[in-house]
Amino acid sequence: MSLEDDLYRELIIEHSQHPSHRHTIENPTIVEEGVNRSCGDVVVLQLLMDQGVIRDIALQGQSCSICTASGSLMADALEGRTTEQAEDLIDQFKTMVVEGRAVVFPPGQEDLGALAGVSRYPVRVKCATLPWNTLEQALKKR
Amino acid sequence: MLDVESIRKDFPILSSRMNGKPLVFLDSAASSQKPQRVIDAFEDYYRCRNANIHRGAYRLSYEATDMYDKTRSRLARFIGASDPATVIFTRNTTESLNLVAQSWGMANLKSGDEIILTELEHHSNLVPWFMIAGRTGAVIKYVPLTEDGRLELDQLEAVITKRTRIMSVAHMSNALGTIHDIVRIREITKAHNVLLCVDGAQGASHLPVHVEDLDVDFYALSAHKMLGPTGVGALYGRRELLEAMPPFLGGGDMILYVTRDGFAPAGLPEKFEAGTPNIAGVVAFHNAIDYLEQTGLDKIHEHEEKLVKAAVSRLSAIPGVILYGTEDWEWRGGIVSFNVEGVHQHDVGSILDEEGIAVRAGHHCCEPFMRSRNLTGTVRASFYLYNTMAEIELLAAGIQRVKEVFKSVVRR
């Protein structure tokens, strides 16, 4: 086991250095800020909802590579999905990262599996979950 | 010169491994490691000497009280306080500073009075003052900082007004390692009748301190940064100030007597020590002070200066490493704060951790300073008497590893 196989896989580094969905949504339906109190990472999530579907999703903020990559992969996976699909995905992601269990992601969302190794680095689990917790809070506001 | 190899043998944890690699502990600014004799004293207390202090009519309690008070005298001598009763035991530096802010502040601050701080302060020397300012209507003001994180002391006089009552400043910054010129700050504040409170969390552990020579009004410290146990701190205060201050926490031990209508507080130091304290920790702290004094704070400081110079020189030679803090070594303690360009400090911390190197990554409880420099944080390596030149080489190699992991990946 090495850092590059577990934590810093190429896909993760790629997404951390070139995160997607970094734009600003003009009239977001929901805006939610998430902060990791212990490390100071900040995620600002914007959602444009339309009849229960995430039409657009954008992330701003300052965070480490794991958090940035996790947010980027999350946004890629969720654009165009329904809130129910989003809630299922949140559960699946946490099962993988928090509980360390194997998860099979739906087609088109398999990239999320690149974060599976984070579960072996307890200090970093909260980095990976921050965007997802922020999304969870945002969806509760509907 | 310190015999570092022999010192290292006194600290059992330093021969352990982390993530399969020998532990390189570079986070003493957060909490120092403990020598065997401190660990032994802790165990010995619970095994053979445990009893509450100040109350038993039996020998064991009398002896526990005696050991507790002996540490107070030992600490007073160590920091240059001629009267042990002016040294109050607390839980940590944070509690000591809260004691000053709450007790002195509630009794003395009025709306419009001013408190002077610096943007480089630890949250524990900011938040207690914010809290008391909020309750009294006092105003917080800041001494400006230079680009390399020193205080613009030429401007201190301009910040002080007739309403300035107290200045509170760290002896040494935990974020950058800057040592502040307490002697000069004292001259200026004294000339304007402004009290001086010093956050000595890093000072007492790394610099020779003599509170009466420094002529400070308050000096706060933590045992766990001085080779001692966690949960023990102290506050030195000038006697006439402490005597005039109301109690901080109420309860047992801090009273002279209690009636159904009220109470009369005890004298110093008990007035400020409500409830059963961390007796085992205080007793073990004695051994930590002995260890520091036998080694010599001047020698420790000299050793750390050697390490910090070497680390700055070694790290600045690595492309992409950005270093913070003054290079005027007279005013720099054993802390190196840095970032690796394009890599978040938590990622640097994780990769160094994998190499067995323990550093702190983040804002180091100094958010206002980080914000003022537009930083999310830094990576901090901090040194103590047991760190070696070889460990600086390992740190440099670890940073190379960071760069390797984060070499730019071309997007597919």
Interface residues (C-beta under 8 A of the other chain):
Chain A: L3 E4 L7 Y8 E10 I13 E14 Q17 H18 S38 C39 G40 D41 Q62 S63 C64 S65 I66 T68 Y121 V123 R124 C127
Chain B: G342 V343 H344 Q345 H346 D347 S350 I351 D353 E354 A361 G362 H363 E367 T376 G377 V405 F406 S408 V409 R411 R412
